[in-house]
């Protein structure tokens, strides 16, 4: 039997296209909680929105 191709959602594709234009930063939270680490990083680097921060909590968990 022939396999059907999965339909790609236009909304999802548009969201990905937008995210490609947004700068992304990856940081580690260290001793701080993820939100505190993100706020300190934003303040120290002078990041202006829109931006996406990926904060690594531990080796298994990453917060956006």
C-alpha positions as CSV (number, residue, x, y, z in Angstrom):
1,X,0.0,0.0,0.0
2,X,1.1,3.5,-0.8
3,X,1.9,5.7,2.2
4,X,0.2,9.0,2.4
5,X,2.4,12.1,3.0
6,X,1.8,14.0,6.2
7,X,0.2,17.4,5.5
8,X,2.4,20.4,6.6
9,X,0.3,22.9,8.5
10,X,0.6,26.4,7.0
11,X,0.3,28.0,10.5
12,X,3.3,25.9,11.8
13,X,5.4,26.8,8.7
14,X,4.7,30.5,9.2
15,X,5.7,30.3,12.9
16,X,9.0,28.6,11.9
17,X,9.6,31.2,9.3
18,X,9.1,34.0,11.9
19,X,11.4,32.2,14.4
20,X,14.2,32.0,11.8
21,X,14.3,35.9,11.8
22,X,14.4,36.2,15.6
23,X,17.8,36.1,17.3
24,X,18.3,33.2,19.6
25,X,20.6,33.0,22.6
26,X,21.5,29.8,24.6
27,X,22.7,30.3,28.2
28,X,23.1,28.1,31.3
29,X,21.3,29.1,34.5
30,X,24.1,28.1,36.8
31,X,23.2,28.8,40.4
32,X,20.2,31.1,39.6
33,X,16.7,30.1,38.7
34,X,16.1,30.1,34.9
35,X,14.1,33.3,34.9
36,X,16.6,35.1,37.1
37,X,19.5,34.0,34.8
38,X,17.6,35.1,31.7
39,X,16.9,38.6,33.2
40,X,20.5,39.0,34.3
41,X,21.7,38.0,30.8
42,X,19.2,40.4,29.0
43,X,20.4,43.2,31.3
44,X,24.1,42.6,30.8
45,X,23.9,42.1,27.0
46,X,21.4,44.8,26.4
47,X,19.1,42.5,24.4
48,X,16.0,44.1,22.8
49,X,12.9,42.2,21.9
50,X,12.0,40.2,20.0
51,X,14.5,37.6,21.0
52,X,14.4,33.9,22.1
53,X,16.4,32.7,25.1
54,X,17.1,29.1,25.7
55,X,18.1,28.6,29.4
56,X,19.7,25.3,30.2
57,X,18.6,24.2,33.7
58,X,20.5,21.0,33.8
59,X,21.6,18.4,31.3
60,X,18.0,17.2,30.7
61,X,15.9,20.4,30.9
62,X,15.9,23.5,28.8
63,X,13.5,26.4,29.2
64,X,12.5,28.9,26.5
